[in-house]
Amino acid sequence: MTARTIAGDWHPGTIPENVQLDAGAYIETTYSFHLYRSIRPTGIVFGANCSAYIGCMFDMGPEAQFQVGAFTLLNGLWLIADQSVVIGTHCLISWNVVIMDNFRASTDIFQRRRMLEIFATCRKPEVFAPLAPRPVVIGNNVWVGFDCCILPGVHIGEGAVIGARSVVNTDVPPYTIAVGNPARLIRTLNKENHVVANRSP
């Protein structure tokens, strides 16, 4: 990558200036920033050797921040953030996962109708005024299966596994497996068998 472009990228875009790429971080295409609107001094931090493959979309509002830890793999993540989403190190986020810190639409039918009427007159997504966002935190060594949805305010503990197509609306303790819609704990993992000693680079 040079001049914040990506060699061989099919999309003629650039990586935004407020996106920090640590050593070895890999972004497959600048199209992932098509819906990126963060104006924070640092909107995204991609940790060392993490990767974001085609299909990822960083749909981030003006005040949003996103942090990805070292060696984490994002394989087609759709991120919806208006405040803060943090993913730890050595995580595997499978394809078609949605992580959101904001629903961006009211559960009140009248507010939602009004929002859609405004949108119909201007066709600009900015009119979807965000509700109060709730940060999402995903710990180290977490595996999120394909087609999962992680909802606002959720904290997923270190070493947890989220089964495919689960909808996570409550916190998931460390070293557990959660599956279903809504996701429920089905197993506790043996922490001692999953702890990896820290190694010097």
Summary of the structure (lengths in Angstrom):
residues: 201
radius of gyration: 17.5
end to end distance: 23.0
largest distance: 57.3
contacts: 646
relative contact order: 0.10
helix: 12%
strand: 29%
